[in-house]
Amino acid sequence: MRQFLIFASIYLCLGVALVFLVRENPATLLAFVYLKTMNLAGSLLVYAKYLGIFVIIGLFLTRHLGIANRVVPMIYAILGCMLFSSAFSLWKTTIPYVVPFYADEMLADLDAWMHFGVDPWILVHQFSDMIPANTVVTLYFWMWTLPAIFLPVIIATTDTDPDRTKRFLILHVICWIGLGNVVAAMFSSVGPVYYDRLLGGVRFADLNLALETSGMSATKLGIVQEGLWKQYVENSQTIGSGISAFPSVHVGVSAVFALYIYERSRLLAPFAILFLIAICFCSVYNGWHYAVDGYVSIALIYAAWAALRRRNVAFAPMAPA
């Protein structure tokens, strides 16, 4: 976990340097980083009772190794997660200033072609009468955050397998940086909910109407969607800002979590897979993503996991703390 913290610190420094190179008003960056970090600290407090369960179980199961051998890595993991997530936001918000949004028309056409000429949002909104809007928000925001952002903390406090620990730290990084920064820059896109605002026209006008009818627009998720577009238009940078559709990091990190649970417990694996399917569904339902965004994320994460398992790729051997 010490290497993860060091890596997160370097990632953050590089993000700071990038923003100073390509963004206007870079002096506001330090304030942003501070606020983002404090926001994540607040999120950690919100999830403390859930993380506490993992901590207690982890300390009990690994008590023969000594409490310090669990507590110290946990502290490294917490700090690493906070810095890593702050760094990711810096990189994500900078993508359209390096590679302007261009791929949406291609992705939307591919999405429709893959679903026999029908936009996937139409298919999922057939169930809108059965799905409370707040349920989507709970899944996509609150339930997703714990395994997505704080998976290294869960690993540090509950996992005694060094090879698996190293493997999933690598996979965690691959997902956020590989998918969320590198591939996202290669296919810079805004997603269905912003398609018409970016390109003009009314191709997804019915989607926005469906979001209003289903109540999604009035939820916190809908408010965030409006705020993200406003921040993009105003060239501003605030906590959690940044638009990037392809590929879906939401789905990608859910796939990482599902694979981790699969390796830890075949009994719990079906629940993790259902969670992955639910996040993939919600990502299309809320208009943030084309379905292909999720499909590609799952395929890339599975391929990376299979390669890591096959070649047993890992970080250099680490001391327990």
N, C-alpha and C positions, 0 to 999 in steps of 0.2 A: 504493500500500500504506500510505502514511502516513494517508490518510483512513480506511482500514479499521481501523488501530490506534486512531485517535481515536474512531471509531464504537464499537469494542469497549469502550473505556474508559468511554464515556458509558453504553452498555448495561449494563455492570457496575455503575456507580454507581446507575443507576435500579433495578437489581435489588436492590442493597443497601437502598435506600430503601424499596422495596416490602416486603421481608421485615421490616424494622424496623416497618413500619406494621401488618402483618397477622399476623405470627408471634409465638409465645411465645419467650421467652428469646433475644431478638435479639443479646445480647452474644456468643453463640457463633458468630455469623455470620462475624466477621473470621477466626476460627480456621478455619472451614470454607473460606472463600475461599482462605486461604493453603494449606491442605492440598490443595484441589482443584487449585490452580495448580502445586504441587509434584508432584502426581500426574501432571498433564499433561506436566510437564517430564520425568518419568520415562518416560512413554509415548513422548515424543520421542526419548529415548535408545534405547529399545527399537527404534524404527523408524529410527534414525539411519543404519544401513547401507542401508536401502531409499531413504530420502530422499537419502542421499549419492549414489546413482546418478543421481537427478534433478538434484542440484546440479551434479555433474561434467558431465553432458550439457548442462545449461542454460548453464553458464559457457563451455563449449567452443563451443556454437552461437551464443552472443551475445558472444563475446570482442571482436568489432569495436566493441561499444558500451562496452567498458571493464568490468573486473571490478567496480568499485565500483557501477556501474549495476545489477548483479545482486545483489551481496552485501547492500547496504543495504536494498533492498526485501525481500530474504529475511529479514533480521533483523526488520523491521517486521511481516512476515507471521507469523513464529514467535510474536512477542510478542502480536500481535493474535489469533491462534488460541487461545493459552492464556487470555487474558482473555475472549474471546468464549465459549469453551466453559464457563468458570467461571460467567459471567453467565447462560448458558442454563440451567444447573443450578439457579441461584437462582430463576429465573422458573418453571421446570418444577415444582419442589417446592412452589411457592406456589399453583399452579393450583387444587387442590382446596379451599384455604382461601378462595379468592375465588369460585370456581364449584364447588360440591360435585358429586361424580360423579353423573350422572343419565342418561346417554345409552346405557348398555350394553344395556338391553332392546331399545331401538329398533334399535341397530346389529346386535345378534345376530339379530333377526328379519329385518332387511334382508339380512344376510349369507346366511341360510338361503334366503330367497326368491330371491336372485340365483343360487343354486346348486341350484335346483329342489327345495327343501325339505330339503337336506342341509347340515349345518354343514361348512364347508370343511376344518376340522381333520381330519374323518373321511376326506375324500378324500386329503389329503396323507399321512396316517399309513398309508395302504395300502402305502406304499413304505418303511415303517420297517425292514423286514428288510434293505433294500438300503442304508440310510443310517447309517453309524456316527455315534454321538452326538457324538463329538469333531470330526467334520467340520463339523457344524452350528456348533459353538462356534467353530471356526477361522474359518469364513466370517463368522459374525454378529458376532464380537467382534474378532478380530485383523486379518483381511484388510480388513474394513469400515472400521476406524479410520483407516487412512492416508489414503484419499481423502476420507473423510467429514469429519474434523476438520482435516486438514492440506492440503486442496485449495488454499487460498490460497498455501501455501508452494510447492507444486508449480507453481502458476501463476507465482509471482514468480521462480522459478529457471529456468523452461523456456520461458516464453511472451513473445514480443516484440511481439505484436499488442495495442495499447492498447485498441482497441474490445472485443476478445474478453475481455481481462483485466477491464475494467470491467463488462462484461455478466455474467460469471460470478461476480464478487464480489457483484453485486446479487442474482443468483440464489441464491448461497450464503446470503446474509442472508435472502432471501425464504423459503427452505426452513426455516431454523432458527427464525426469529422468526415469519414469517407462518404457517407450518404448525405448528411446534412450540410456539408460544406462543399466537398469536391464535386460530387455528382449533381448537387443542386445548382452549382455554378455552371456546370456543363449544359444543363437543361433549365436555365433560368425561367421560372414561370410563376404565375400568380394564383392559378386555380380557378374553378368554375365561378365562385362567388364574386370574383373581381374581374372576370373575363370581359364583360361588356364595358366596364369602366376603363379598362386598359385599351381595348381594341375598338370600342364603339359597337353599335348594333344592338340587337335584342336576342342573341342566341340563347342566353341563359336568363332571360327576363322571367320566365315561368319558374325557374329555380328560386329566384328572390321572392316571388309571390308565394311559393310553397313554404319557404322559410318563415314568412310572415303568418301564413295560415296555420302552420303547425305550432306557432308560438316560439320558434327558435330565435327569431329576431329580437324578441323582448327579453331573452335570457342574458346572463352574463356573457355567454359565448357570442351572442349576436352583438352585444355592446363592444366586445373585444374586436370583432371583425371590423366594425365601423372605425374603431380607434386605430387599428393597424393601417387601414387605407389612408386615413387622415395624416398619420405620421409619415407615411410614404410620400404623399403628395407634398407635405410641408417640409420634407427633407429633414425630419426631426429624428431623434433617437432617445427613446425612453425605455423603461423597464419592460422587457418581454416583447419589444417591437421587432419587426422584420417579417417579410412575406416571402415564402418559398413553398411551392407546391410539390414539385417532383424532385426526388421521391419523398414519400411520407416518413418523416422521422417518428411521428406518433406510432405508425404501424411497425416501423423498423425496430424500435426499442421494445415494443410489445412482443415482437418475434424473438428478440434476444432473451427477454424474460421467460417466454414460453419454453425456449430451448434449455434455459438454465433449470427451470422447474422439472423439465423432462429428465435431465441428468440427475437431479436430486431425488425425484420421487415419481415413479410411474403412476402411482395412485392419484397424485395431484395434477399430473400432466394434462388430463382432459379439461380441468377447470382453467388452466393457463391457456390452453388452445381456444376455449370458448371466449376467454377474455380477449385474445388476439382477434378473433373473428368479430367480436363486438366493437372493438376499436376500429377495425377496418370498415365495418358497416357505418359507424358514426362519422368517420372521416369523409365518407361520400354523402351521408345524410345531411351533415351540417354545411356542405358546399365548399369546404376548404380544399378538398382533393378530388382529382379524377380517380376512378377505381384503379387505373393502371399504376398510379403512384404507390398504392399499397401492394399491388401484386409484385412490382419490381423490388420494393423494399424487402418483402418476404423472401423472394428468390435470392437476392444478393446476400442477405443475412444468413440464409440457410447454406448457401455456397461457401461463405466465409467460415461458418461453423464447421462444415464438413471438411474443409481444407485444414483447419486448425486441429481437428480431431485426428485426421489422417496423418498429418505430418508432426503432430504434437508440438506445434509452434508455441513458444512461450517467451516471456521476458527472461532476462538473465536471472539466475537463482537469487532469491531475496531472503534476507534475514526475516525472522518472524515479525519483527517490528520495523 
